[in-house]
Amino acid sequence: MKRLHALRTAATAAGGVLGLAAPALACPYCSLSQGLDTLVYILAFLAIPYAVVTVVMLCMKKVLAGEQSAGE
């Protein structure tokens, strides 16, 4: 079960990366002419929300597991 969940998570992440890559490939000149710092900023703006949501989700799972075990 955990392996299926990990596989589904990896497939979702790969799909997201492929989906976000399409706009960058739409205009190769524009995407390649940007400086490295600009691309790093764009990557950070795309990655930070996913990181925040992941951390909050993990914390919520831990809290809920603690409440569930305390109720037993």
N, CA, C and O atoms as a Tripos MOL2 file, in Angstrom:
@<TRIPOS>MOLECULE
protein
  288   287    72     0     0
PROTEIN
NO_CHARGES

@<TRIPOS>ATOM
      1 N           0.8280   -1.1950    0.0000 N.3       1 MET1
      2 CA          0.0000    0.0000    0.0000 C.3       1 MET1
      3 C           0.8700    1.2550    0.0000 C.2       1 MET1
      4 O           0.5950    2.2060   -0.7320 O.2       1 MET1
      5 N           1.9240    1.2550    0.8270 N.am      2 LYS2
      6 CA          2.7960    2.4270    0.8730 C.3       2 LYS2
      7 C           3.5420    2.6020   -0.4400 C.2       2 LYS2
      8 O           3.7910    3.7280   -0.8700 O.2       2 LYS2
      9 N           3.8990    1.4940   -1.0760 N.am      3 ARG3
     10 CA          4.6130    1.5700   -2.3480 C.3       3 ARG3
     11 C           3.7130    2.2010   -3.4120 C.2       3 ARG3
     12 O           4.1780    3.0010   -4.2240 O.2       3 ARG3
     13 N           2.4150    1.8400   -3.4110 N.am      4 LEU4
     14 CA          1.4670    2.4110   -4.3600 C.3       4 LEU4
     15 C           1.3150    3.9070   -4.1180 C.2       4 LEU4
     16 O           1.2580    4.6990   -5.0590 O.2       4 LEU4
     17 N           1.2490    4.2820   -2.8420 N.am      5 HIS5
     18 CA          1.1330    5.7040   -2.5060 C.3       5 HIS5
     19 C           2.3820    6.4730   -2.9540 C.2       5 HIS5
     20 O           2.2740    7.5770   -3.4890 O.2       5 HIS5
     21 N           3.5530    5.8960   -2.7370 N.am      6 ALA6
     22 CA          4.7940    6.5460   -3.1510 C.3       6 ALA6
     23 C           4.8600    6.6540   -4.6670 C.2       6 ALA6
     24 O           5.3180    7.6650   -5.2000 O.2       6 ALA6
     25 N           4.4090    5.6260   -5.3570 N.am      7 LEU7
     26 CA          4.4050    5.6530   -6.8150 C.3       7 LEU7
     27 C           3.4310    6.7110   -7.3330 C.2       7 LEU7
     28 O           3.7310    7.4220   -8.2920 O.2       7 LEU7
     29 N           2.2740    6.8090   -6.7010 N.am      8 ARG8
     30 CA          1.2900    7.8170   -7.1010 C.3       8 ARG8
     31 C           1.8310    9.2270   -6.8490 C.2       8 ARG8
     32 O           1.6370   10.1240   -7.6700 O.2       8 ARG8
     33 N           2.5000    9.4170   -5.7280 N.am      9 THR9
     34 CA          3.0890   10.7200   -5.4170 C.3       9 THR9
     35 C           4.1720   11.0870   -6.4270 C.2       9 THR9
     36 O           4.2410   12.2290   -6.8810 O.2       9 THR9
     37 N           5.0130   10.1240   -6.7770 N.am     10 ALA10
     38 CA          6.0680   10.3720   -7.7630 C.3      10 ALA10
     39 C           5.4710   10.6810   -9.1240 C.2      10 ALA10
     40 O           5.9710   11.5560   -9.8310 O.2      10 ALA10
     41 N           4.4130    9.9790   -9.5040 N.am     11 ALA11
     42 CA          3.7680   10.2430  -10.7950 C.3      11 ALA11
     43 C           3.1270   11.6250  -10.8130 C.2      11 ALA11
     44 O           3.1740   12.3210  -11.8280 O.2      11 ALA11
     45 N           2.5360   12.0200   -9.7040 N.am     12 THR12
     46 CA          1.9380   13.3510   -9.6190 C.3      12 THR12
     47 C           3.0040   14.4320   -9.7300 C.2      12 THR12
     48 O           2.8190   15.4250  -10.4320 O.2      12 THR12
     49 N           4.1210   14.2350   -9.0350 N.am     13 ALA13
     50 CA          5.2160   15.2140   -9.1060 C.3      13 ALA13
     51 C           5.7880   15.2910  -10.5170 C.2      13 ALA13
     52 O           6.0590   16.3810  -11.0200 O.2      13 ALA13
     53 N           5.9720   14.1400  -11.1570 N.am     14 ALA14
     54 CA          6.4980   14.1340  -12.5300 C.3      14 ALA14
     55 C           5.5290   14.8200  -13.4810 C.2      14 ALA14
     56 O           5.9460   15.5600  -14.3720 O.2      14 ALA14
     57 N           4.2490   14.5780  -13.2950 N.am     15 GLY15
     58 CA          3.2450   15.2500  -14.1280 C.3      15 GLY15
     59 C           3.2620   16.7580  -13.9360 C.2      15 GLY15
     60 O           3.1140   17.5190  -14.8920 O.2      15 GLY15
     61 N           3.4450   17.1810  -12.6900 N.am     16 GLY16
     62 CA          3.5220   18.6190  -12.4240 C.3      16 GLY16
     63 C           4.7310   19.2590  -13.0740 C.2      16 GLY16
     64 O           4.6410   20.3470  -13.6420 O.2      16 GLY16
     65 N           5.8670   18.5750  -12.9880 N.am     17 VAL17
     66 CA          7.0830   19.1060  -13.6090 C.3      17 VAL17
     67 C           6.9110   19.1900  -15.1220 C.2      17 VAL17
     68 O           7.2770   20.1910  -15.7380 O.2      17 VAL17
     69 N           6.3550   18.1390  -15.7170 N.am     18 LEU18
     70 CA          6.1400   18.1470  -17.1630 C.3      18 LEU18
     71 C           5.1290   19.2160  -17.5650 C.2      18 LEU18
     72 O           5.2770   19.8610  -18.6030 O.2      18 LEU18
     73 N           4.1080   19.3970  -16.7430 N.am     19 GLY19
     74 CA          3.1160   20.4280  -17.0360 C.3      19 GLY19
     75 C           3.6840   21.8320  -16.9360 C.2      19 GLY19
     76 O           3.3220   22.7100  -17.7180 O.2      19 GLY19
     77 N           4.5720   22.0440  -15.9760 N.am     20 LEU20
     78 CA          5.1710   23.3710  -15.8190 C.3      20 LEU20
     79 C           6.2790   23.6180  -16.8340 C.2      20 LEU20
     80 O           6.6360   24.7670  -17.0940 O.2      20 LEU20
     81 N           6.8260   22.5480  -17.4100 N.am     21 ALA21
     82 CA          7.8950   22.7070  -18.3880 C.3      21 ALA21
     83 C           7.3590   23.1900  -19.7300 C.2      21 ALA21
     84 O           8.0880   23.8210  -20.4960 O.2      21 ALA21
     85 N           6.1010   22.9040  -20.0210 N.am     22 ALA22
     86 CA          5.5280   23.2660  -21.3190 C.3      22 ALA22
     87 C           5.5840   24.7690  -21.6030 C.2      22 ALA22
     88 O           5.9680   25.1460  -22.7100 O.2      22 ALA22
     89 N           5.2220   25.6460  -20.6610 N.am     23 PRO23
     90 CA          5.3140   27.0750  -20.9600 C.3      23 PRO23
     91 C           6.7450   27.5320  -21.2270 C.2      23 PRO23
     92 O           6.9640   28.4170  -22.0540 O.2      23 PRO23
     93 N           7.7030   26.9520  -20.5520 N.am     24 ALA24
     94 CA          9.0970   27.3340  -20.7740 C.3      24 ALA24
     95 C           9.5640   26.8940  -22.1590 C.2      24 ALA24
     96 O          10.3790   27.5710  -22.7860 O.2      24 ALA24
     97 N           9.0560   25.7780  -22.6260 N.am     25 LEU25
     98 CA          9.4370   25.2890  -23.9440 C.3      25 LEU25
     99 C           8.6820   25.9950  -25.0670 C.2      25 LEU25
    100 O           9.0640   25.8840  -26.2320 O.2      25 LEU25
    101 N           7.6200   26.7150  -24.7330 N.am     26 ALA26
    102 CA          6.8400   27.3960  -25.7580 C.3      26 ALA26
    103 C           7.6690   28.4630  -26.4590 C.2      26 ALA26
    104 O           7.5060   28.6970  -27.6560 O.2      26 ALA26
    105 N           8.5390   29.0960  -25.7270 N.am     27 CYS27
    106 CA          9.3930   30.1220  -26.3120 C.3      27 CYS27
    107 C          10.8220   29.8630  -25.8330 C.2      27 CYS27
    108 O          11.2650   30.4630  -24.8540 O.2      27 CYS27
    109 N          11.5480   28.9710  -26.5210 N.am     28 PRO28
    110 CA         12.8970   28.6280  -26.0610 C.3      28 PRO28
    111 C          13.8280   29.8330  -25.9770 C.2      28 PRO28
    112 O          14.6610   29.8970  -25.0730 O.2      28 PRO28
    113 N          13.7080   30.7810  -26.8880 N.am     29 TYR29
    114 CA         14.5750   31.9510  -26.8450 C.3      29 TYR29
    115 C          14.3410   32.7350  -25.5560 C.2      29 TYR29
    116 O          15.2870   33.1630  -24.8940 O.2      29 TYR29
    117 N          13.0760   32.9140  -25.2160 N.am     30 CYS30
    118 CA         12.7570   33.6820  -24.0030 C.3      30 CYS30
    119 C          13.2490   32.9640  -22.7470 C.2      30 CYS30
    120 O          13.8300   33.5760  -21.8520 O.2      30 CYS30
    121 N          13.0040   31.6510  -22.7000 N.am     31 SER31
    122 CA         13.3810   30.9260  -21.4870 C.3      31 SER31
    123 C          14.8920   30.7900  -21.3570 C.2      31 SER31
    124 O          15.4100   30.7840  -20.2400 O.2      31 SER31
    125 N          15.6080   30.6800  -22.4670 N.am     32 LEU32
    126 CA         17.0680   30.5280  -22.4000 C.3      32 LEU32
    127 C          17.7970   31.8550  -22.2790 C.2      32 LEU32
    128 O          18.9470   31.8950  -21.8420 O.2      32 LEU32
    129 N          17.1320   32.9500  -22.6650 N.am     33 SER33
    130 CA         17.8140   34.2400  -22.5950 C.3      33 SER33
    131 C          17.7660   34.8420  -21.1930 C.2      33 SER33
    132 O          18.4350   35.8390  -20.9230 O.2      33 SER33
    133 N          16.9800   34.2430  -20.3050 N.am     34 GLN34
    134 CA         16.9040   34.7390  -18.9330 C.3      34 GLN34
    135 C          18.2000   34.4080  -18.2000 C.2      34 GLN34
    136 O          18.8530   33.4030  -18.4810 O.2      34 GLN34
    137 N          18.5490   35.2590  -17.2750 N.am     35 GLY35
    138 CA         19.7190   34.9910  -16.4510 C.3      35 GLY35
    139 C          19.4310   33.8570  -15.4830 C.2      35 GLY35
    140 O          18.2720   33.5390  -15.2130 O.2      35 GLY35
    141 N          20.4710   33.2570  -14.9700 N.am     36 LEU36
    142 CA         20.3120   32.1280  -14.0550 C.3      36 LEU36
    143 C          19.5670   32.5480  -12.7920 C.2      36 LEU36
    144 O          18.7620   31.7830  -12.2600 O.2      36 LEU36
    145 N          19.8300   33.7560  -12.3120 N.am     37 ASP37
    146 CA         19.1560   34.1830  -11.0920 C.3      37 ASP37
    147 C          17.6490   34.3070  -11.3030 C.2      37 ASP37
    148 O          16.8730   33.9980  -10.3980 O.2      37 ASP37
    149 N          17.2280   34.7530  -12.4830 N.am     38 THR38
    150 CA         15.7960   34.8470  -12.7740 C.3      38 THR38
    151 C          15.1610   33.4640  -12.7770 C.2      38 THR38
    152 O          14.0720   33.2800  -12.2350 O.2      38 THR38
    153 N          15.8330   32.4920  -13.3830 N.am     39 LEU39
    154 CA         15.2900   31.1370  -13.4090 C.3      39 LEU39
    155 C          15.2340   30.5360  -12.0100 C.2      39 LEU39
    156 O          14.3090   29.7890  -11.6930 O.2      39 LEU39
    157 N          16.2120   30.8530  -11.1780 N.am     40 VAL40
    158 CA         16.1950   30.3680   -9.7950 C.3      40 VAL40
    159 C          15.0270   30.9820   -9.0340 C.2      40 VAL40
    160 O          14.3660   30.2890   -8.2590 O.2      40 VAL40
    161 N          14.7620   32.2660   -9.2400 N.am     41 TYR41
    162 CA         13.6220   32.9130   -8.5880 C.3      41 TYR41
    163 C          12.3080   32.2740   -9.0340 C.2      41 TYR41
    164 O          11.4310   32.0110   -8.2100 O.2      41 TYR41
    165 N          12.1740   32.0310  -10.3110 N.am     42 ILE42
    166 CA         10.9490   31.4140  -10.8190 C.3      42 ILE42
    167 C          10.7810   30.0240  -10.2300 C.2      42 ILE42
    168 O           9.6850   29.6560   -9.8080 O.2      42 ILE42
    169 N          11.8580   29.2510  -10.1970 N.am     43 LEU43
    170 CA         11.8010   27.9100   -9.6120 C.3      43 LEU43
    171 C          11.4180   27.9790   -8.1360 C.2      43 LEU43
    172 O          10.6300   27.1620   -7.6610 O.2      43 LEU43
    173 N          11.9660   28.9390   -7.4180 N.am     44 ALA44
    174 CA         11.6360   29.0900   -5.9960 C.3      44 ALA44
    175 C          10.1620   29.4530   -5.8170 C.2      44 ALA44
    176 O           9.4960   28.9280   -4.9250 O.2      44 ALA44
    177 N           9.6520   30.3510   -6.6640 N.am     45 PHE45
    178 CA          8.2390   30.7310   -6.5640 C.3      45 PHE45
    179 C           7.3220   29.5510   -6.8720 C.2      45 PHE45
    180 O           6.2070   29.4780   -6.3540 O.2      45 PHE45
    181 N           7.7810   28.6390   -7.7010 N.am     46 LEU46
    182 CA          6.9740   27.4620   -8.0030 C.3      46 LEU46
    183 C           7.1220   26.3910   -6.9310 C.2      46 LEU46
    184 O           6.1610   25.6740   -6.6520 O.2      46 LEU46
    185 N           8.2890   26.2640   -6.3260 N.am     47 ALA47
    186 CA          8.5470   25.1700   -5.3860 C.3      47 ALA47
    187 C           8.1090   25.4850   -3.9590 C.2      47 ALA47
    188 O           7.6940   24.5800   -3.2360 O.2      47 ALA47
    189 N           8.1920   26.7350   -3.5410 N.am     48 ILE48
    190 CA          7.8870   27.0950   -2.1500 C.3      48 ILE48
    191 C           6.4540   26.7230   -1.7550 C.2      48 ILE48
    192 O           6.2700   26.1540   -0.6790 O.2      48 ILE48
    193 N           5.4250   27.0150   -2.5690 N.am     49 PRO49
    194 CA          4.0710   26.6010   -2.1510 C.3      49 PRO49
    195 C           3.9360   25.0950   -1.9660 C.2      49 PRO49
    196 O           3.2610   24.6490   -1.0380 O.2      49 PRO49
    197 N           4.5670   24.3020   -2.8320 N.am     50 TYR50
    198 CA          4.5060   22.8530   -2.6760 C.3      50 TYR50
    199 C           5.1990   22.4180   -1.3880 C.2      50 TYR50
    200 O           4.7210   21.5130   -0.7040 O.2      50 TYR50
    201 N           6.2990   23.0420   -1.0580 N.am     51 ALA51
    202 CA          7.0180   22.6950    0.1700 C.3      51 ALA51
    203 C           6.1850   23.0520    1.3990 C.2      51 ALA51
    204 O           6.1220   22.2760    2.3530 O.2      51 ALA51
    205 N           5.5520   24.2070    1.3800 N.am     52 VAL52
    206 CA          4.7350   24.6270    2.5200 C.3      52 VAL52
    207 C           3.5630   23.6670    2.7080 C.2      52 VAL52
    208 O           3.2850   23.2340    3.8270 O.2      52 VAL52
    209 N           2.8830   23.3370    1.6230 N.am     53 VAL53
    210 CA          1.7390   22.4330    1.7140 C.3      53 VAL53
    211 C           2.1810   21.0540    2.2080 C.2      53 VAL53
    212 O           1.4910   20.4420    3.0230 O.2      53 VAL53
    213 N           3.3130   20.5650    1.7280 N.am     54 THR54
    214 CA          3.8050   19.2580    2.1530 C.3      54 THR54
    215 C           4.1200   19.2500    3.6430 C.2      54 THR54
    216 O           3.7510   18.3070    4.3430 O.2      54 THR54
    217 N           4.7910   20.2740    4.1370 N.am     55 VAL55
    218 CA          5.1350   20.3380    5.5600 C.3      55 VAL55
    219 C           3.8720   20.4230    6.4140 C.2      55 VAL55
    220 O           3.7640   19.7440    7.4350 O.2      55 VAL55
    221 N           2.9250   21.2490    6.0010 N.am     56 VAL56
    222 CA          1.6760   21.3790    6.7680 C.3      56 VAL56
    223 C           0.9230   20.0520    6.7700 C.2      56 VAL56
    224 O           0.3870   19.6470    7.8010 O.2      56 VAL56
    225 N           0.8790   19.3740    5.6250 N.am     57 MET57
    226 CA          0.1820   18.0940    5.5430 C.3      57 MET57
    227 C           0.8290   17.0530    6.4620 C.2      57 MET57
    228 O           0.1290   16.3080    7.1490 O.2      57 MET57
    229 N           2.1560   17.0030    6.4750 N.am     58 LEU58
    230 CA          2.8450   16.0510    7.3520 C.3      58 LEU58
    231 C           2.5970   16.3700    8.8210 C.2      58 LEU58
    232 O           2.3940   15.4650    9.6300 O.2      58 LEU58
    233 N           2.6140   17.6500    9.1660 N.am     59 CYS59
    234 CA          2.3460   18.0430   10.5560 C.3      59 CYS59
    235 C           0.9120   17.6890   10.9560 C.2      59 CYS59
    236 O           0.6670   17.2280   12.0700 O.2      59 CYS59
    237 N          -0.0300   17.9090   10.0370 N.am     60 MET60
    238 CA         -1.4280   17.5860   10.3330 C.3      60 MET60
    239 C          -1.6100   16.0850   10.5300 C.2      60 MET60
    240 O          -2.3450   15.6550   11.4190 O.2      60 MET60
    241 N          -0.9370   15.2900    9.6950 N.am     61 LYS61
    242 CA         -1.0260   13.8410    9.8560 C.3      61 LYS61
    243 C          -0.4790   13.4110   11.2080 C.2      61 LYS61
    244 O          -1.0460   12.5320   11.8560 O.2      61 LYS61
    245 N           0.6190   14.0250   11.6380 N.am     62 LYS62
    246 CA          1.2210   13.6820   12.9290 C.3      62 LYS62
    247 C           0.2890   14.0620   14.0770 C.2      62 LYS62
    248 O           0.1160   13.2880   15.0180 O.2      62 LYS62
    249 N          -0.3060   15.2390   14.0030 N.am     63 VAL63
    250 CA         -1.2370   15.6760   15.0530 C.3      63 VAL63
    251 C          -2.4570   14.7770   15.0980 C.2      63 VAL63
    252 O          -2.8940   14.3740   16.1760 O.2      63 VAL63
    253 N          -3.0100   14.4580   13.9340 N.am     64 LEU64
    254 CA         -4.1960   13.6050   13.9010 C.3      64 LEU64
    255 C          -3.8960   12.1980   14.3980 C.2      64 LEU64
    256 O          -4.7220   11.5860   15.0750 O.2      64 LEU64
    257 N          -2.7130   11.6840   14.0620 N.am     65 ALA65
    258 CA         -2.3220   10.3640   14.5680 C.3      65 ALA65
    259 C          -2.1700   10.3960   16.0870 C.2      65 ALA65
    260 O          -2.5490    9.4430   16.7690 O.2      65 ALA65
    261 N          -1.6230   11.4770   16.6130 N.am     66 GLY66
    262 CA         -1.4870   11.6130   18.0680 C.3      66 GLY66
    263 C          -2.8370   11.7060   18.7580 C.2      66 GLY66
    264 O          -3.0250   11.1240   19.8260 O.2      66 GLY66
    265 N          -3.7770   12.4250   18.1670 N.am     67 GLU67
    266 CA         -5.1070   12.5400   18.7470 C.3      67 GLU67
    267 C          -5.8400   11.1950   18.6790 C.2      67 GLU67
    268 O          -6.5600   10.8180   19.6040 O.2      67 GLU67
    269 N          -5.6440   10.4900   17.5750 N.am     68 GLN68
    270 CA         -6.3180    9.2070   17.4360 C.3      68 GLN68
    271 C          -5.7850    8.1820   18.4510 C.2      68 GLN68
    272 O          -6.5570    7.4200   19.0330 O.2      68 GLN68
    273 N          -4.4680    8.1700   18.6550 N.am     69 SER69
    274 CA         -3.9030    7.2380   19.6260 C.3      69 SER69
    275 C          -4.2360    7.6470   21.0540 C.2      69 SER69
    276 O          -4.3260    6.7820   21.9250 O.2      69 SER69
    277 N          -4.4180    8.9230   21.3180 N.am     70 ALA70
    278 CA         -4.7650    9.3780   22.6610 C.3      70 ALA70
    279 C          -6.2190    9.0450   22.9870 C.2      70 ALA70
    280 O          -6.5740    8.8520   24.1500 O.2      70 ALA70
    281 N          -7.0570    8.9790   21.9510 N.am     71 GLY71
    282 CA         -8.4740    8.6760   22.1720 C.3      71 GLY71
    283 C          -8.7330    7.2020   22.4280 C.2      71 GLY71
    284 O          -9.8100    6.8440   22.9040 O.2      71 GLY71
    285 N          -7.7920    6.3560   22.1290 N.am     72 GLU72
    286 CA         -7.9910    4.9080   22.3190 C.3      72 GLU72
    287 C          -7.7220    4.4720   23.7220 C.2      72 GLU72
    288 O          -7.8460    3.2880   24.0350 O.2      72 GLU72
@<TRIPOS>BOND
     1     1     2 1
     2     2     3 1
     3     3     4 2
     4     3     5 am
     5     5     6 1
     6     6     7 1
     7     7     8 2
     8     7     9 am
     9     9    10 1
    10    10    11 1
    11    11    12 2
    12    11    13 am
    13    13    14 1
    14    14    15 1
    15    15    16 2
    16    15    17 am
    17    17    18 1
    18    18    19 1
    19    19    20 2
    20    19    21 am
    21    21    22 1
    22    22    23 1
    23    23    24 2
    24    23    25 am
    25    25    26 1
    26    26    27 1
    27    27    28 2
    28    27    29 am
    29    29    30 1
    30    30    31 1
    31    31    32 2
    32    31    33 am
    33    33    34 1
    34    34    35 1
    35    35    36 2
    36    35    37 am
    37    37    38 1
    38    38    39 1
    39    39    40 2
    40    39    41 am
    41    41    42 1
    42    42    43 1
    43    43    44 2
    44    43    45 am
    45    45    46 1
    46    46    47 1
    47    47    48 2
    48    47    49 am
    49    49    50 1
    50    50    51 1
    51    51    52 2
    52    51    53 am
    53    53    54 1
    54    54    55 1
    55    55    56 2
    56    55    57 am
    57    57    58 1
    58    58    59 1
    59    59    60 2
    60    59    61 am
    61    61    62 1
    62    62    63 1
    63    63    64 2
    64    63    65 am
    65    65    66 1
    66    66    67 1
    67    67    68 2
    68    67    69 am
    69    69    70 1
    70    70    71 1
    71    71    72 2
    72    71    73 am
    73    73    74 1
    74    74    75 1
    75    75    76 2
    76    75    77 am
    77    77    78 1
    78    78    79 1
    79    79    80 2
    80    79    81 am
    81    81    82 1
    82    82    83 1
    83    83    84 2
    84    83    85 am
    85    85    86 1
    86    86    87 1
    87    87    88 2
    88    87    89 am
    89    89    90 1
    90    90    91 1
    91    91    92 2
    92    91    93 am
    93    93    94 1
    94    94    95 1
    95    95    96 2
    96    95    97 am
    97    97    98 1
    98    98    99 1
    99    99   100 2
   100    99   101 am
   101   101   102 1
   102   102   103 1
   103   103   104 2
   104   103   105 am
   105   105   106 1
   106   106   107 1
   107   107   108 2
   108   107   109 am
   109   109   110 1
   110   110   111 1
   111   111   112 2
   112   111   113 am
   113   113   114 1
   114   114   115 1
   115   115   116 2
   116   115   117 am
   117   117   118 1
   118   118   119 1
   119   119   120 2
   120   119   121 am
   121   121   122 1
   122   122   123 1
   123   123   124 2
   124   123   125 am
   125   125   126 1
   126   126   127 1
   127   127   128 2
   128   127   129 am
   129   129   130 1
   130   130   131 1
   131   131   132 2
   132   131   133 am
   133   133   134 1
   134   134   135 1
   135   135   136 2
   136   135   137 am
   137   137   138 1
   138   138   139 1
   139   139   140 2
   140   139   141 am
   141   141   142 1
   142   142   143 1
   143   143   144 2
   144   143   145 am
   145   145   146 1
   146   146   147 1
   147   147   148 2
   148   147   149 am
   149   149   150 1
   150   150   151 1
   151   151   152 2
   152   151   153 am
   153   153   154 1
   154   154   155 1
   155   155   156 2
   156   155   157 am
   157   157   158 1
   158   158   159 1
   159   159   160 2
   160   159   161 am
   161   161   162 1
   162   162   163 1
   163   163   164 2
   164   163   165 am
   165   165   166 1
   166   166   167 1
   167   167   168 2
   168   167   169 am
   169   169   170 1
   170   170   171 1
   171   171   172 2
   172   171   173 am
   173   173   174 1
   174   174   175 1
   175   175   176 2
   176   175   177 am
   177   177   178 1
   178   178   179 1
   179   179   180 2
   180   179   181 am
   181   181   182 1
   182   182   183 1
   183   183   184 2
   184   183   185 am
   185   185   186 1
   186   186   187 1
   187   187   188 2
   188   187   189 am
   189   189   190 1
   190   190   191 1
   191   191   192 2
   192   191   193 am
   193   193   194 1
   194   194   195 1
   195   195   196 2
   196   195   197 am
   197   197   198 1
   198   198   199 1
   199   199   200 2
   200   199   201 am
   201   201   202 1
   202   202   203 1
   203   203   204 2
   204   203   205 am
   205   205   206 1
   206   206   207 1
   207   207   208 2
   208   207   209 am
   209   209   210 1
   210   210   211 1
   211   211   212 2
   212   211   213 am
   213   213   214 1
   214   214   215 1
   215   215   216 2
   216   215   217 am
   217   217   218 1
   218   218   219 1
   219   219   220 2
   220   219   221 am
   221   221   222 1
   222   222   223 1
   223   223   224 2
   224   223   225 am
   225   225   226 1
   226   226   227 1
   227   227   228 2
   228   227   229 am
   229   229   230 1
   230   230   231 1
   231   231   232 2
   232   231   233 am
   233   233   234 1
   234   234   235 1
   235   235   236 2
   236   235   237 am
   237   237   238 1
   238   238   239 1
   239   239   240 2
   240   239   241 am
   241   241   242 1
   242   242   243 1
   243   243   244 2
   244   243   245 am
   245   245   246 1
   246   246   247 1
   247   247   248 2
   248   247   249 am
   249   249   250 1
   250   250   251 1
   251   251   252 2
   252   251   253 am
   253   253   254 1
   254   254   255 1
   255   255   256 2
   256   255   257 am
   257   257   258 1
   258   258   259 1
   259   259   260 2
   260   259   261 am
   261   261   262 1
   262   262   263 1
   263   263   264 2
   264   263   265 am
   265   265   266 1
   266   266   267 1
   267   267   268 2
   268   267   269 am
   269   269   270 1
   270   270   271 1
   271   271   272 2
   272   271   273 am
   273   273   274 1
   274   274   275 1
   275   275   276 2
   276   275   277 am
   277   277   278 1
   278   278   279 1
   279   279   280 2
   280   279   281 am
   281   281   282 1
   282   282   283 1
   283   283   284 2
   284   283   285 am
   285   285   286 1
   286   286   287 1
   287   287   288 2
@<TRIPOS>SUBSTRUCTURE
     1 MET1         2 RESIDUE 1 A MET
     2 LYS2         6 RESIDUE 1 A LYS
     3 ARG3        10 RESIDUE 1 A ARG
     4 LEU4        14 RESIDUE 1 A LEU
     5 HIS5        18 RESIDUE 1 A HIS
     6 ALA6        22 RESIDUE 1 A ALA
     7 LEU7        26 RESIDUE 1 A LEU
     8 ARG8        30 RESIDUE 1 A ARG
     9 THR9        34 RESIDUE 1 A THR
    10 ALA10       38 RESIDUE 1 A ALA
    11 ALA11       42 RESIDUE 1 A ALA
    12 THR12       46 RESIDUE 1 A THR
    13 ALA13       50 RESIDUE 1 A ALA
    14 ALA14       54 RESIDUE 1 A ALA
    15 GLY15       58 RESIDUE 1 A GLY
    16 GLY16       62 RESIDUE 1 A GLY
    17 VAL17       66 RESIDUE 1 A VAL
    18 LEU18       70 RESIDUE 1 A LEU
    19 GLY19       74 RESIDUE 1 A GLY
    20 LEU20       78 RESIDUE 1 A LEU
    21 ALA21       82 RESIDUE 1 A ALA
    22 ALA22       86 RESIDUE 1 A ALA
    23 PRO23       90 RESIDUE 1 A PRO
    24 ALA24       94 RESIDUE 1 A ALA
    25 LEU25       98 RESIDUE 1 A LEU
    26 ALA26      102 RESIDUE 1 A ALA
    27 CYS27      106 RESIDUE 1 A CYS
    28 PRO28      110 RESIDUE 1 A PRO
    29 TYR29      114 RESIDUE 1 A TYR
    30 CYS30      118 RESIDUE 1 A CYS
    31 SER31      122 RESIDUE 1 A SER
    32 LEU32      126 RESIDUE 1 A LEU
    33 SER33      130 RESIDUE 1 A SER
    34 GLN34      134 RESIDUE 1 A GLN
    35 GLY35      138 RESIDUE 1 A GLY
    36 LEU36      142 RESIDUE 1 A LEU
    37 ASP37      146 RESIDUE 1 A ASP
    38 THR38      150 RESIDUE 1 A THR
    39 LEU39      154 RESIDUE 1 A LEU
    40 VAL40      158 RESIDUE 1 A VAL
    41 TYR41      162 RESIDUE 1 A TYR
    42 ILE42      166 RESIDUE 1 A ILE
    43 LEU43      170 RESIDUE 1 A LEU
    44 ALA44      174 RESIDUE 1 A ALA
    45 PHE45      178 RESIDUE 1 A PHE
    46 LEU46      182 RESIDUE 1 A LEU
    47 ALA47      186 RESIDUE 1 A ALA
    48 ILE48      190 RESIDUE 1 A ILE
    49 PRO49      194 RESIDUE 1 A PRO
    50 TYR50      198 RESIDUE 1 A TYR
    51 ALA51      202 RESIDUE 1 A ALA
    52 VAL52      206 RESIDUE 1 A VAL
    53 VAL53      210 RESIDUE 1 A VAL
    54 THR54      214 RESIDUE 1 A THR
    55 VAL55      218 RESIDUE 1 A VAL
    56 VAL56      222 RESIDUE 1 A VAL
    57 MET57      226 RESIDUE 1 A MET
    58 LEU58      230 RESIDUE 1 A LEU
    59 CYS59      234 RESIDUE 1 A CYS
    60 MET60      238 RESIDUE 1 A MET
    61 LYS61      242 RESIDUE 1 A LYS
    62 LYS62      246 RESIDUE 1 A LYS
    63 VAL63      250 RESIDUE 1 A VAL
    64 LEU64      254 RESIDUE 1 A LEU
    65 ALA65      258 RESIDUE 1 A ALA
    66 GLY66      262 RESIDUE 1 A GLY
    67 GLU67      266 RESIDUE 1 A GLU
    68 GLN68      270 RESIDUE 1 A GLN
    69 SER69      274 RESIDUE 1 A SER
    70 ALA70      278 RESIDUE 1 A ALA
    71 GLY71      282 RESIDUE 1 A GLY
    72 GLU72      286 RESIDUE 1 A GLU
